[in-house]
Amino acid sequence: MIVDATACPQDIAYPTDLGILNDCREKSEELMDIAFGVSTLEKKPRNYRVKARRDYLRMAQKKNKSRKEIRIALGRQLRYLKRNLATIGHLLDNCGQIPFDRYQYKYWLVIQHAYAQQLQMYHSRVHSVEDRIVSIHQPHVRPIVRGKTTAKVEFGAKINVSLVDGFAFLDDLEWDAYNEGGRLQGSVERYRKRFGRYP
C-alpha cells in the first residue's frame, strides 16, 4: 500500500487583497441594483461605482506598485465597499422581504464576511487571517502551503490517497490544510476494513 497526500487545485484567479475587494464591490453593486428594484424608495442612493472602478484599474494595471500605493488603494476599496454594504442594508429595510434568491443571499453573506476579514488585516497590517476567503465565488476554497518552487501556495482541497495493486482509494478530502502524518493510521485501518487484513 502506497499512501500520499496532494492538493487538487481549483480553477480560481490568484487572489490578491485588492482583487478580492474589487470582486466584493462589483457583486455588492449588483445586489444593490436588485434591492433597489423592489424597495419603496423613489430615488436611487448615490454610489461611486465608476470612480471605484477607475481607482481599481489605475492600481491593477500599474506594473510596479509600492507598499504605500497598495495600502492607499486597499483603503479606498474598503471605504467604497463599506458604503455599498450600508446602502444595501438601508434598501433591505425598505423592502417587504429579502429580494435575493439563495445564490444572491449567499453572496451577500460572503461579501460581508470577506469585508470583515479584509478590514481586520488592513488595520492590523497583516496578510493572513484564519479561514481567509480567497474567492467570493468559491468561499470554501482555502490556501494550502506546499512549499514547491513553482507554486509555494496552492488553492483547493487536500486529499489523502492510498494506492493498492493499481487501485486508488480516496481516504480523506478536506478544504482545510492538515498534516498527512496524522492520517496514516486511519488509512491503514481503512485498508483492514476493505480487505480484512493489514497491509
C-alpha positions, 0 to 999 in steps of 0.5 A, a space after each residue: 500500500 502506497 499512501 500520499 497526500 496532494 492538493 487538487 487545485 481549483 480553477 480560481 484567479 490568484 487572489 490578491 487583497 485588492 482583487 478580492 475587494 474589487 470582486 466584493 464591490 462589483 457583486 455588492 453593486 449588483 445586489 444593490 441594483 436588485 434591492 433597489 428594484 423592489 424597495 419603496 424608495 423613489 430615488 436611487 442612493 448615490 454610489 461611486 461605482 465608476 470612480 471605484 472602478 477607475 481607482 481599481 484599474 489605475 492600481 491593477 494595471 500599474 506594473 510596479 506598485 509600492 507598499 504605500 500605493 497598495 495600502 492607499 488603494 486597499 483603503 479606498 476599496 474598503 471605504 467604497 465597499 463599506 458604503 455599498 454594504 450600508 446602502 444595501 442594508 438601508 434598501 433591505 429595510 425598505 423592502 417587504 422581504 429579502 429580494 435575493 434568491 439563495 445564490 444572491 443571499 449567499 453572496 451577500 453573506 460572503 461579501 460581508 464576511 470577506 469585508 470583515 476579514 479584509 478590514 481586520 488585516 488592513 488595520 492590523 497590517 497583516 496578510 493572513 487571517 484564519 479561514 481567509 476567503 480567497 474567492 467570493 465565488 468559491 468561499 470554501 476554497 482555502 490556501 494550502 502551503 506546499 512549499 514547491 518552487 513553482 507554486 509555494 501556495 496552492 488553492 483547493 482541497 487536500 486529499 489523502 490517497 492510498 494506492 493498492 495493486 493499481 487501485 486508488 482509494 480516496 481516504 480523506 478530502 478536506 478544504 482545510 490544510 492538515 498534516 498527512 502524518 496524522 492520517 496514516 493510521 486511519 488509512 491503514 485501518 481503512 485498508 483492514 476494513 476493505 480487505 480484512 487484513 493489514 497491509 
